[in-house]
Every structure is written in C-alpha cells, then in structure tokens.
C-alpha cells in the first residue's frame, strides 16, 4: 500500500485544497437575464398565487382540535395536580 493511499484512508481530505480557486471566487451567482428581484418574484409567486385547498383547511381543523385537547389536558393537570 502506498503512502498516499494510506494517508487518504486515514484522512479523506488529505491533499484536497480548501482554498477556493480564482474561477470559483468570480463565478456569477445569478444566471444572465435574472436579477435578485426577478428570482424573489419567481419564488414568492409559488406561495402567493395558489389558493388554499379544502384539504389544507381540514388538516388545520384537525390539528386545532388536538391543540385544544392538549390545552384542556394541561389545564386539568394544573388545576388538579399530579396526584402525589
């Protein structure tokens, strides 16, 4: 087994450069033709243009029911004590 393969097995990052290259440092973040505003508009349109479905409201109602059950249980526990 060579020294280099033994070194990589013990430390997989051995020999890997952690300093970014000049090309990586100057790479554009946005594709040509896009601005930060256009990217924001595209992402927010997913949430802001779709309506709320019936199944979402049903799920919200079920979850609120269980939150109320939790509140009743905690209130009962505080009112009566744990029984010790």
Secondary structure, 3 states (H helix, E strand, C coil): CCHHHHHHHHCCCCCCCCCCCHHHHCCCCCCCCCCHHHHHHHHHHHHHHCCCCHHHHHHHHHHHHHHHHHHHHHHHHHHHCCCC
